[in-house]
Amino acid sequence: MRRSLACRIKQRSHQRGVALMVAMIALVVMALAGVALLRSVDTNALIAGNLAFRQSAVNAGDSGIESARTWLGANSAGLEQDIAASGYYASRMSVGGVDGKGIDLTGSRTTSTADDIKWVNADGTTQPGQYTPFCVAAKDEGGNKICYVIHRLCDQTGPLADAGCSSTYSASSGGGSSGTLQQGSTYQKTIVGEGTLMGFYRISVRVSGPRNNTGYVQAVVQY
C-alpha cells in the first residue's frame, strides 16, 4: 500500500514536469510566431511606403515635363543652338532610353557615356555623361529633386528647316512636312498660325526622391 502510494505521488510529479515543459515549448513557439508576424507587418509597411515614394517620384516627373514645356514656349525664338545652362540641346543624342542612357539602334546599351545625361543625384553628386540637365532649385513638397534635359530632334544645330530635323507645318490642310513626322493639327494652326514650321523636342525628366527612389519620364512635344 505504501509502495503503491509512493509510486502514484512520483508519477504525478513526473506528469506535472512534462506539462511544464510542454507549456514552455508552446510559449516559445507563440513568441516566435509573434515576432515573425511583427516583422511581416513591418516589411509590408516598408514596401508600401517605398511604393508610395516611388509613385510620388513618377508623378513629380509630370511637373518636370511642364517646366520644360514652359521654357520652350518662352524661348522658342532661340532654339537653333545649345543652351546648356538651361538643359537644352539643339541636336538629338543617340537613340536614348527613358533613363537618359545611350542605346544603339539594336536596343543594346552603349559602353560609352558620351551620349548619357549627366544626372544630378539627390545628394548633389553627378553621374557621368555629356549632357548637363537643368534642375529645379527647390525640391517639391514630397522632397523630390526634379531635373530635365531637352533635345531638339535634329541631326545637328542650326535652322529648323534643315533636312535633318524632325519637323512639321501647323496647317491642318494644304501644308507640307519635312523630316520624319506628319503635318500638324487644326489646334496648332489656331495657336501658332497657319503654315508655321514646328520642331519636335524630346524632354527627359529624372526625379530623385526620398529613400533613394528614382523616377523617369520622357515626352515629345512640338514648338
N, C-alpha and C positions, 0 to 999 in steps of 0.2 A: 504494500500500500504506500509506504513512504517512498519507495523507489519509483513507483508509478507517478506519485505527485511531483517528485523532483524532475522527472522526465518531462511532465507537462509544463512545468514552470520554465525549464530550459528551452522547450520547443517554442513557447510563446515569446520568450526573449529573442530567440533567433528570428521569428516571424516579424517582430517589431523592427529589428535591424534591417531586414530585407526591404520592408516598406519604406524605411527612411532613405535607403539607397535609391529605390525606385523614384521616390518623390524628388530627391536631389537631381537625378538624371533628367526628370521631366522639367524641373525648373531651369536646368541648363539649356535644354532643347528650346524651351519657350523664350529664354533670354536671347539665344542665338537667332531665333525666328524674329524677335522684336527688333534686334539690331539690323538684320537683313531688310526688314520692312522699312525701317527708318532710312537706311542707305538707298533703298529703291526710290523712296519718296524724294529724297534729296537729289538723286540723279535725274529723276523725271523733272523736278523743278528747275534744275540747272539746264537741262536740254531745252525745256520750254522757254527759259529766259534767253538762251543763246539764239533760238529760232526767232524770238521777238526782236532781239537786237539786229539779227541779220535781215529780217524783213524791214526793219526801220532803215537800215543802210541802203537797201534796194530802193525803198520809197524815196529816200533823200536824193537818189540819182535823178529823179524827175525834176527836182529843183535845179540840179546842175544843168540839165538839158535846157530848161527855161532861161537860166542865166546866160548860157552860151548863145541861145537864140536871140535874146535881147541884145547881146553885144553885137551880133552880126547885123541886126537891124540898125543899130546906132552907128556902125562903121562900114556900111555897105559900099561907100564910095572909095574905100581904100584897101580893097582886098586882093590886089594883084601881087603884093609882096608879103613876105612873112612878117608877122608882128609877134615875135617870140615872147615878149613881156606879157602879152595877153593870151598866150597859149594858142595862137593862130598860126597856121602854116598854109601857104598858098599852093602847095603841091601835095599829092597823095603819098602816103607811106606805102610799103608793100602790102599785099593783102593781109590785113591785120585781124587778130582775134579781138573779141569784145574786151579782153583784159589789157589790150594795148601791146601785146607781144607779137613780134613778127611771125607771119605764117606764109610759106611759099604757096605756089599755085596747086601743089598736090595736097595741101592741108596739113603739112608737117611743120613743126616749129623750126624756125631758123636758128642756127647755132650762134649767130652774131646778134649783138644787142643794138646794131646800127639803126634798125627800124623800130625799136622799142620806145615806149613812152617812159620818161624818167619820173615815175610817180613819186609823190611825196607821202610818206607814211604818217600815221597819227602822231608819232613821237618826233617828227621833223626830219628824220633820215630820208634819204632818197634812194631809189632803185636805179641801176644802170640803164642808160638809154640815151637817145639822141634828142627827143622832143620834150621840151620843158613845158609842163602844164601850168595853167593858171589855177590858183587855189583861192577859194573864198576865204577872206581874212578870219572871220568869226565862225566857230562851229555852230551848228544848228541846235535846236532845243534838245535833240536826242544825243548831243555830244558827237555828232558826225562831222568829219572834215571832208569837204567836197572839193574836188579838183577836176578840171576838164581840159581837153585838147580838141581843137577844131582843125580838120584837114579839108582844104578845098580839093575836090576830086578832079584835079588836073595833073597832067604828067610833069608840068613844070610851072614855075612862076610866070607871070605876065598876063596879058589880056585874057578875059574870059572867052573871047571869040576864037581863041586858038583851037585847032583841031583836036588837041589832046585833052580838052576839057569836057567833062560830062555836063551838059547844059541844055536848056530848053527855052522856048519862047512862051510868053504868058498868054498869047492869043488862044482863044477857045476854038477858032476855026481859021483856016487860011494861013496859019503860021508854020514856019519850018522848024526844024530842030537840028542841033549839032551834038556831037559826042555820041553817047550810047543810050540816052534815055529819051522818052517821048515828050511831045509838046504839053503845055500846061493846061489849066482848067479855067472855067469862067471866073472862079473866085480869084485866081491870080490876075486875070485880066482886069478885074474890078479894083484890086488893091494896088498893083504896080503899073497899070496901064497896058494897053494892047501892044503887042509886039516887043515887049521888053525882054531882053535876054537875061535869063536867070541861071545861076550856077547851083550845083549840088555840093553840100558840105556835110561831112561826117563828124558828128560830135561823139567823143568818147569820154565817159564820166567814171571816175573812181571815187568811192566813198569809203573812208576808214572810220569805223565806229568803235564803241566800247567792246571790251573782251576780244579784241583782235578780229572783230568781224569786218569783212570787206565785201562791198557790193560793186558790180559793174553794170553800166547801162550804156547803150550805144544807139544813136538815131541818125538818120539822114534827113536834112531839111533843105529847102530851096530859098535862095535870095538872089 
